[in-house]
Amino acid sequence: MECRLGCGACCIAPSISSAIPGMPNGKPAGMRCIQLNDDNLCKLFGRPERPKVCHQFKPCAFVCGTTNAQALANLTELEKMT
């Protein structure tokens, strides 16, 4: 599955414990990553500064669903479960 450009759910819903440029302590669940631009695209995509956890996340139908709203809801629920 290819990532839906402009979704940004994986950069909002989950908590990230590793450092992100501009967010040295990571980010809490539900907060937009500072590296997510106004079009919901990662400003660090393809760059070495991008956190390993972000690079390793791969979109899949179970998590991403068929819409951006469904992806956000699914990732929010998974975050609550962990």
Secondary structure, 3 states (H helix, E strand, C coil): CCCCCCCCHHHCCCCECCCECCECCCECCCCCCCCECCCCCECCCCCCCCCHHHHHCCCCHHHHCCCHHHHHHHHHHHHHHC
